[in-house]
Amino acid sequence: MPVTIDQIKELRAETGAGVMDCRQALTDANGDMEQARLALREKGIATAAKRADRAAGQGVIHSYVHGDRIGVLVDLRCETDFVAKTDQFQDLAHDIALQVASMNPAAVRAEDIPADADEGAIALLDQEFIRDGSQTINDRINDVIASIGEKVEVARFVRFEVGE
């Protein structure tokens, strides 16, 4: 089954992946959008693994205040300042800040959770993404890595709540 331009546009809009990557994924999946999405996600995970040893020295400090009662600062890093200025990177920073505000994670990674934390404490990267329950925050970050082609990491975050 030949792949149409409309299919490529639709997959690109959903995933943010490059045009040629979308075309190849659709071709390999014989036009099946779901299989193409899965193939792009797997490619994104592989891309993230390849970039794990790179230095992420640029990025943004994103702030979010919810109802004048909860405030969040997120330090989101990437490799270049060009990527840090993109809408996709800024949207990711905002999504992570919303996640921290609503879910109050114990740490960025599971190995960073303090020993005295509540028994049910979950790390930010392992939490179910509040805007899409089918993926975790780590999956969301890997999707952005696949799309922009740079290492992205949450360096740290802090959450303030009135009365705590």
N, C-alpha and C positions, 0 to 999 in steps of 0.2 A: 504494500500500500504506500503510495507516494506521500511524503510529508508536505503539508500546505504551509504557506506563509502565515496564515491565521493561527495555525497550531503553534508555530514557532513563536509568534507574538504573544499568544496566550501563556505559553510556558515561561517565556522570558519575563512577562509581567508578574507571574506568580512567584518565580524563583529568584529573579534578578541576575541569573546566570547570563553569560555571553551568548550572542546569537549563534555562533558556530557550535558552542557546547549544547545549546538547546536543539539545534538541528541534528547533531550527532546522536544525542540521547533519544530523540524521537525516531530517527532512522533505525537505531539499534533495537528500539522497542516496537518497531512496526506500527508506529502511530499511536500506541497506547500511552495516554497522558500520565496515568498513574505509575506505570513502569518507568517512564522517562523521568518523573519527579524523583523516584527512588534512586535511579541511576545518578542523577545530579547530586542528590544528598550524599550518596556513597563517595562520589568524586570529591565533594566538599570535605568530607571527613578525612579522606586521603590527603587532600591539599593542606588541611589544618595540621595533620601529623608531620608533613614535610616541613612546615614552617615553624614547628614548635621550638627549635633551637635558635631562631632569629631573635634579635633584640627589638623590643617594642619600646622605643624611646620617645615617641610622640603620642598625642592623644588629646583628650579633653577631660576637664572636671565638669561634670553635669550636675546641676542642682534641680531639685524638685521639692515643692512645698504643697502639702495636701491639707486644705482646710485650715490653715494657720495652726495646726496641731502636730503635724508630722513633717519633718524636713529630712531630706536625703542628699548626700553628696556622693557621686560615683566617679572614680578615677578609672577611665576606660582608655586603654593604650593600643597603639598601632605602630607600624613601622615608619610611616611618613606623615608629614603635616598635610599633604595633599588629601590623603584619605581621611584624616581627622576632620576636614572641612566638608566632606560630602554629606548629603542628606541621609544617605543610608547609614553612615556611621553615627550621625547625630540622632537618628531615629532609634538605633540600637541603644545608645546611651540613655535615651529617654525611657525606653522600654525597661531597661535594667533598673533605672531609678524607680519607676512605678512598681516593679516587682519587689524591690527592697522595702518600699513604703508599705505595701500591702501585706507581704508575707514575712517580713522581719527575719531574714535568714541569720543563722548563727555565725557564718564565716563565708568566704568566697568558695573555698574548696573543703571537701570532707575532712582532709587531714589537718586542716587549720581550726577545726571546731575545738574550743577549749574543753578540757576534761570536766569542768564543773558546769557545763551547759546542760539545759534540760534534756531529758532522755530522748524526746522526739525531735530534737534539733536537726534541721536539714541544711546542708550547704546551699548557697545560692545557685551554683552550677547544676546541682542535682534537682532543683525544684521544678515542678511543672510550670510552664510558662502561663501566666494568668490570661493572656490574650489568645492562646491556642493550646488547649490542654493535650493536644497530641504530641507536643514536643517539650523538651526541657529548655532551660536557659542555655545550657551548653549546646544543644541542637541549634538554637536561634543564633548563637555566636558562630557556630560552624557554617551555617547558611550564609552569613555575612562574609566570612573568610572565603568561602567558595566563590562568592560574587565579586569581591574586591581584589582577591589575590594577595592579601597581606595577612600577617599574624595579627590577631586581635585578642586582647586579654583584659579581664577585669583585675586591675592591680589591687584595689581596695574600695571599700565603701564605708560610710558612717551614716547612722540613722538616729535622729533625735525625735523624741516624742514628749510633748508637754505632760508633766506630772511623773515622768520616770526619772 
